[in-house]
């Protein structure tokens, strides 16, 4: 089996030409880069001079020493972001502003230099080699209208490979998107999981041939097993997964043809898993919160940044032969799980697993409310035209089998039209007295 396409990128970066790269060589280089990044941050950032004042970079001699470094939170980014800058404003090529859903407070701002963005381009370039070859075309169902957005950077990377790209953008109208893809006839699709599923189902319903889709890259949201199975059946192609956030520089990891975890961008990022409650580092194979440290970032380095995402690092080498660390499927965000009145926990991934296998379902919106002390789960279902009644019946049947919903009344509504959510979906908590 072919090695992960990230091997050449990492080999070139660390100066080792032996493939697959030995784990010891990767670890040694990452620790050296970590020491250099700590020194760089201390010298150039007002925030990090305070934040790392008790840390001697030379004393961080292995991954085991990471726990001696303080963690960085989302709130730190909101309140101290500009103080984390290690370059002048003139050297900043791109600022990305992020507003958390449902909040009106200070947004997060991430600052990237041209060199930082070039590193993302390198990652996209090598990562996409798993799926494309010169002469192919890719439909990008991601934001791409502005320079250096995810879709724009991906299109630039594909151009380097003599691969045509079509930036479709995020999808809210699956009928229009299906018609667009039927016209473009791309070889590869890149986009949000539920949006691509909605397009595939709408295309089937409208009998719009998408052509021969060779592969799909799913990114930016939880990927339910049920969705993966449905897409495989509908499109009959190889399905790849990507992990990345704005904080990681838009790219974090991508799986290889073995499909046994996302090979991480270890040329630029050092990942670890911690216990969310105790912050204790966890061994490979254990589930916890994903934390990462930038190793080569110039503009706004992040040292042990808590992503809030739940995942685990897989032990051992991949079956493709690569020793680059792999991230298992991400389970969602730790702050998006809701405690119910019956003592159970419920999150959007739980609902996805139950519902996304229902034929004809395009998307759904979920929320929790209370009235007169009674807690209710509300679902608004978006269905293929003519399939709404059957989708509603199957959804009620599926949710009745969900153990965490014991004694929780359900309210199911069928949406008018076929508009789906344009971004990540969450279980909204609209209860009068929210549970912690």
Buried (B, 14 or more C-beta within 10 A) or exposed (E): EEBBBBBBBBBEBBEBEEBBBEBEBBBBBBBEBBBEBBBBBBEBBEBBEEBBEEBEBEEBEEBEEBBEBBBBBBEBBBBBBEBBBBBEEEBBBBBBEBEEEEEEEEBBBBBBBEBBBBBBBBBBBBBBBBBBEEEBBBBBBBBBEEEBBBBBBBBBBBEEBEBBBBBBBBBBBBBBBBBBBBEBEBBBBBBBBBBBBBBBBBBBBBEBEBEEBBBBBBBBBBBBEBBBEBBEEBBEBBBBBBBBBBBBBBBBBBBBBBBBBBBBBBBBBBBBBBEBEEBEBBEBEEBBBBBBBBBBBBBBBBBBBBBBBBBBBBEEBBEBBBBBBBBBBBBBBBEBBBEBBEEBEBBBBBBBBBBBBBBBBBBBBBBBBBEEEEBBBBBBBBBBEEBBEBBBEBBEEBBEEBEBBEEBEBEBEBBEEBBBBBEBBBBBBEBEEEBE
